[in-house]
Amino acid sequence: MTLVKPSAEALNTSCWKQAVRLAFDGAAYAYDAHAAIQRETLPTLVHCWQGLSGFPQPTTWMDMGTGTGEAAFAFSQYAFSNKVLQPSANPTLASPPVLYLNDCSGEMLTLAQQKLEKHPLGVSIHPVLGDSETLVFPQALLDGISAHWVLQWIPDWQAALDHWWQHTHCLAFTVPLNDSFKEWGGACSTVGVASTLNSCHYPSLKSLTEWCHRQGAGQLIIKNEVLTQHFASGHDFLRSLKAIGAHTPFPKATSSSLRPVLKATSGGFSVTTHVAWVVMARAPIGSTESRSV
């Protein structure tokens, strides 16, 4: 089954999405060693999903922007374990559960597939190379979609969530909010340099919560927390972003224009990230409830 229908924009070699893809291709083999906050926040997303009431064992799941497959592996360990969840609604199902791995980076996708195949979980793995905004889903709803640290890469995050939510019974995602990395923006502003980060375009907690409540989910869990990371300098902070592919060309920033910012942050630099975790499921799969943590 072909799930990907690339857009003309995604095929344009000058498109910013191509820059994102190339950045992640280059960072693929170093990603796991440097993605500290992504690794730290993953157990919370899985824990929130485990908080759903009465969710049956999935038979189809897609991990959006899977990267090296850490989130897909974490969900698979729990989601496809007969010992943990309720038996499938169709216990006589002949085919194994299907796990789709989606990413725009071919290098990331290769590593993710290799990681999942090293730890057989009785699932059929289907790599899906392409832009998560242009996926063509199967007609039947997927049992679950996860997207761990993906949404911040999508300009119209509400449109992306609308698209994903209409094709799944359960949606679980982690996203940084718009007041993240404010220390870097402040450091840039102090020396009269435009910030090289676009966190102002991330969802706010208010807008994200409002979107969630409009969907009429049978169950909704929202959690948010502010996390602090400490770096030896602002330069180290930028290097940490580059090491995980979280950088794209910024036309107004050059090495010389950033020099005053790096000098001002050379004596140590701390940055806060406001993280939100959301898990929502359609009714009826249990008692109707929603809560924020």
HUZIRA-V111447 format. One record per residue. N is the residue number from 0. RES is the residue in one small letter. SS is DSSP state (hx for helix, st for strand, lp for the rest). PSI is psi in degrees with one decimal (NA if undefined). D_FIRST is the distance of its C-alpha to the first C-alpha in Angstrom with 2 decimals. Layout:
# HUZIRA-V111447
N&RES&SS&PSI&D_FIRST + N&RES&SS&PSI&D_FIRST
This chain:
# HUZIRA-V111447
0&m&lp&129.9&0.00 + 1&t&lp&121.6&3.79 + 2&l&lp&-10.2&6.26 + 3&v&st&130.4&9.30 + 4&k&lp&92.8&11.73 + 5&p&lp&140.3&14.90 + 6&s&lp&161.7&18.14 + 7&a&hx&-35.3&21.13 + 8&e&hx&-42.7&23.00 + 9&a&hx&-24.7&20.62 + 10&l&hx&-10.1&20.91 + 11&n&lp&119.0&24.69 + 12&t&lp&-19.6&26.28 + 13&s&lp&-1.0&29.17 + 14&c&lp&146.7&27.17 + 15&w&hx&-24.8&28.09 + 16&k&hx&-31.3&24.47 + 17&q&hx&-36.0&24.68 + 18&a&hx&-39.5&27.82 + 19&v&hx&-46.1&26.10 + 20&r&hx&-45.0&23.34 + 21&l&hx&-36.0&26.10 + 22&a&hx&-41.7&28.19 + 23&f&hx&-33.9&25.58 + 24&d&hx&-45.3&24.90 + 25&g&hx&-26.0&28.66 + 26&a&hx&-3.4&29.03 + 27&a&lp&-47.3&26.27 + 28&y&lp&-10.2&28.67 + 29&a&lp&-7.1&31.40 + 30&y&hx&-51.7&29.40 + 31&d&hx&-30.8&29.95 + 32&a&hx&-19.3&33.65 + 33&h&hx&-11.9&34.21 + 34&a&lp&65.1&31.91 + 35&a&hx&-47.9&34.67 + 36&i&hx&-31.7&34.20 + 37&q&hx&-40.8&30.44 + 38&r&hx&-40.5&31.22 + 39&e&hx&-34.0&34.14 + 40&t&hx&-9.7&32.32 + 41&l&hx&-45.7&29.25 + 42&p&hx&-32.4&31.12 + 43&t&hx&-39.4&32.22 + 44&l&hx&-44.6&28.71 + 45&v&hx&-40.8&27.83 + 46&h&hx&-41.7&31.24 + 47&c&hx&-41.2&30.69 + 48&w&hx&-37.4&27.45 + 49&q&hx&-19.6&29.42 + 50&g&lp&-7.1&31.89 + 51&l&lp&145.9&29.71 + 52&s&lp&122.8&31.29 + 53&g&lp&19.8&29.62 + 54&f&lp&122.3&26.01 + 55&p&lp&165.9&24.33 + 56&q&lp&125.1&22.39 + 57&p&lp&155.0&18.82 + 58&t&lp&-15.0&15.83 + 59&t&st&132.0&13.26 + 60&w&st&141.8&14.48 + 61&m&st&130.8&13.70 + 62&d&st&108.3&16.48 + 63&m&st&143.4&16.94 + 64&g&lp&49.9&18.97 + 65&t&lp&-20.0&19.00 + 66&g&lp&-129.0&21.52 + 67&t&lp&7.8&22.62 + 68&g&lp&10.4&20.99 + 69&e&hx&-46.0&24.24 + 70&a&hx&-41.7&23.10 + 71&a&hx&-40.7&19.91 + 72&f&hx&-42.0&22.25 + 73&a&hx&-43.6&24.87 + 74&f&hx&-38.8&22.68 + 75&s&hx&-37.9&21.13 + 76&q&hx&-33.5&24.68 + 77&y&hx&-46.8&25.54 + 78&a&hx&-35.8&22.49 + 79&f&lp&22.9&21.45 + 80&s&lp&114.9&25.07 + 81&n&lp&-22.3&26.33 + 82&k&lp&-16.6&29.83 + 83&v&lp&-50.9&29.50 + 84&l&lp&169.3&27.55 + 85&q&lp&153.5&27.95 + 86&p&lp&152.9&26.19 + 87&s&lp&151.5&22.85 + 88&a&lp&-17.0&23.32 + 89&n&lp&79.7&21.80 + 90&p&lp&-14.8&23.61 + 91&t&lp&8.0&22.70 + 92&l&lp&125.7&18.96 + 93&a&lp&-34.9&18.09 + 94&s&lp&147.0&14.95 + 95&p&lp&160.7&15.68 + 96&p&st&150.6&14.86 + 97&v&st&128.0&11.78 + 98&l&st&114.2&12.93 + 99&y&st&130.9&11.03 + 100&l&st&114.8&13.46 + 101&n&st&137.3&13.72 + 102&d&st&153.7&16.54 + 103&c&lp&-16.1&17.88 + 104&s&lp&121.1&19.74 + 105&g&hx&-35.6&18.40 + 106&e&hx&-45.0&21.52 + 107&m&hx&-44.4&21.05 + 108&l&hx&-38.3&17.46 + 109&t&hx&-44.9&18.76 + 110&l&hx&-39.4&21.61 + 111&a&hx&-44.6&19.61 + 112&q&hx&-41.9&17.45 + 113&q&hx&-40.5&20.77 + 114&k&hx&-44.9&22.50 + 115&l&hx&-35.3&20.16 + 116&e&hx&-20.1&20.17 + 117&k&hx&-21.2&23.99 + 118&h&lp&77.6&24.24 + 119&p&lp&129.3&22.12 + 120&l&lp&16.9&21.56 + 121&g&lp&28.0&19.74 + 122&v&st&156.5&16.31 + 123&s&st&117.8&12.99 + 124&i&st&126.8&12.52 + 125&h&st&103.5&9.42 + 126&p&st&138.4&11.04 + 127&v&st&98.0&10.06 + 128&l&st&122.6&12.76 + 129&g&lp&175.5&14.08 + 130&d&lp&125.8&16.46 + 131&s&hx&-18.3&16.16 + 132&e&hx&-17.6&17.88 + 133&t&hx&18.4&15.31 + 134&l&st&139.5&12.05 + 135&v&lp&113.3&10.19 + 136&f&lp&160.5&9.56 + 137&p&lp&158.0&8.22 + 138&q&lp&-40.7&11.23 + 139&a&lp&143.5&12.69 + 140&l&lp&137.8&14.58 + 141&l&st&150.5&13.79 + 142&d&lp&-34.4&16.87 + 143&g&st&149.8&17.68 + 144&i&st&130.9&17.37 + 145&s&st&147.7&19.87 + 146&a&st&92.3&21.19 + 147&h&st&111.1&24.24 + 148&w&lp&53.0&26.29 + 149&v&lp&-39.9&23.67 + 150&l&hx&-28.0&24.98 + 151&q&hx&-14.4&28.07 + 152&w&hx&-2.0&26.13 + 153&i&lp&117.3&25.02 + 154&p&lp&-46.4&27.90 + 155&d&lp&81.6&27.07 + 156&w&hx&-31.3&26.34 + 157&q&hx&-39.1&26.79 + 158&a&hx&-39.7&24.18 + 159&a&hx&-45.0&21.66 + 160&l&hx&-39.6&22.70 + 161&d&hx&-44.8&22.56 + 162&h&hx&-46.2&18.94 + 163&w&hx&-45.2&17.96 + 164&w&hx&-34.2&20.32 + 165&q&lp&-3.7&19.08 + 166&h&lp&17.4&15.65 + 167&t&st&155.9&17.12 + 168&h&lp&-29.4&19.94 + 169&c&st&135.4&21.36 + 170&l&st&127.3&21.69 + 171&a&st&125.2&23.64 + 172&f&st&156.1&24.77 + 173&t&st&136.5&27.69 + 174&v&st&140.2&29.24 + 175&p&st&145.3&32.60 + 176&l&lp&172.0&34.78 + 177&n&lp&-11.8&36.78 + 178&d&lp&20.4&40.01 + 179&s&lp&154.5&38.60 + 180&f&lp&25.3&40.23 + 181&k&hx&-24.4&43.22 + 182&e&hx&-38.8&45.54 + 183&w&hx&-41.9&44.01 + 184&g&hx&-38.7&44.30 + 185&g&hx&-40.6&47.88 + 186&a&hx&-40.1&48.72 + 187&c&hx&-44.3&47.44 + 188&s&hx&-36.4&49.33 + 189&t&hx&-34.5&52.52 + 190&v&lp&10.7&52.78 + 191&g&lp&30.9&51.56 + 192&v&lp&138.1&48.11 + 193&a&lp&139.0&44.95 + 194&s&lp&139.4&42.54 + 195&t&lp&1.4&39.71 + 196&l&lp&147.8&37.42 + 197&n&lp&34.4&35.70 + 198&s&hx&-20.0&35.88 + 199&c&hx&-17.2&37.58 + 200&h&hx&-3.5&34.22 + 201&y&lp&160.6&32.73 + 202&p&lp&147.8&32.85 + 203&s&lp&160.1&36.19 + 204&l&hx&-38.5&36.51 + 205&k&hx&-49.6&37.89 + 206&s&hx&-36.5&35.14 + 207&l&hx&-44.6&32.41 + 208&t&hx&-41.7&34.22 + 209&e&hx&-42.1&34.69 + 210&w&hx&-45.0&31.01 + 211&c&hx&-45.9&30.21 + 212&h&hx&-25.2&32.90 + 213&r&hx&-18.6&31.79 + 214&q&lp&-14.2&28.45 + 215&g&lp&36.7&30.26 + 216&a&lp&147.6&28.48 + 217&g&lp&-32.9&29.84 + 218&q&st&139.9&30.38 + 219&l&st&127.1&30.87 + 220&i&st&123.5&32.13 + 221&i&st&129.5&33.30 + 222&k&st&143.3&35.15 + 223&n&st&152.5&36.62 + 224&e&st&149.1&38.86 + 225&v&st&122.2&40.57 + 226&l&st&142.2&40.20 + 227&t&st&133.1&42.58 + 228&q&st&141.3&42.05 + 229&h&st&133.8&45.04 + 230&f&st&154.5&45.18 + 231&a&lp&-26.4&48.10 + 232&s&lp&169.0&47.79 + 233&g&hx&-32.0&45.74 + 234&h&hx&-41.5&44.82 + 235&d&hx&-36.6&43.33 + 236&f&hx&-47.8&41.31 + 237&l&hx&-38.6&39.84 + 238&r&hx&-34.2&39.20 + 239&s&hx&-35.5&37.32 + 240&l&hx&-43.7&34.96 + 241&k&hx&-35.3&34.51 + 242&a&hx&-23.4&33.81 + 243&i&lp&11.3&30.63 + 244&g&lp&8.9&29.53 + 245&a&lp&58.6&30.78 + 246&h&lp&144.5&32.61 + 247&t&lp&159.8&32.16 + 248&p&lp&133.8&34.89 + 249&f&lp&108.0&37.44 + 250&p&lp&-27.8&39.61 + 251&k&lp&-4.2&42.70 + 252&a&lp&130.0&42.86 + 253&t&lp&170.1&44.38 + 254&s&hx&-39.9&45.87 + 255&s&hx&-36.5&49.30 + 256&s&hx&-28.1&48.47 + 257&l&hx&-12.8&47.00 + 258&r&hx&-42.1&50.00 + 259&p&hx&-33.8&52.09 + 260&v&hx&-43.9&49.33 + 261&l&hx&-37.0&48.91 + 262&k&hx&-40.3&52.68 + 263&a&hx&-20.3&52.99 + 264&t&lp&23.2&50.46 + 265&s&lp&-15.0&51.70 + 266&g&lp&21.1&53.55 + 267&g&lp&141.8&50.61 + 268&f&st&127.5&47.82 + 269&s&st&142.0&46.12 + 270&v&st&139.7&43.18 + 271&t&st&144.3&41.82 + 272&t&st&121.5&38.25 + 273&h&st&110.9&37.79 + 274&v&st&139.1&34.61 + 275&a&st&138.7&32.91 + 276&w&st&133.1&30.60 + 277&v&st&131.5&28.87 + 278&v&st&127.7&27.11 + 279&m&st&144.9&26.51 + 280&a&st&148.1&25.16 + 281&r&lp&154.3&25.09 + 282&a&lp&153.2&27.74 + 283&p&lp&124.4&28.45 + 284&i&lp&11.5&27.76 + 285&g&lp&-163.1&31.36 + 286&s&lp&141.4&34.38 + 287&t&lp&122.6&34.06 + 288&e&st&157.4&35.27 + 289&s&st&147.7&34.97 + 290&r&st&151.5&36.85 + 291&s&st&143.4&37.40 + 292&v&lp&NA&38.66
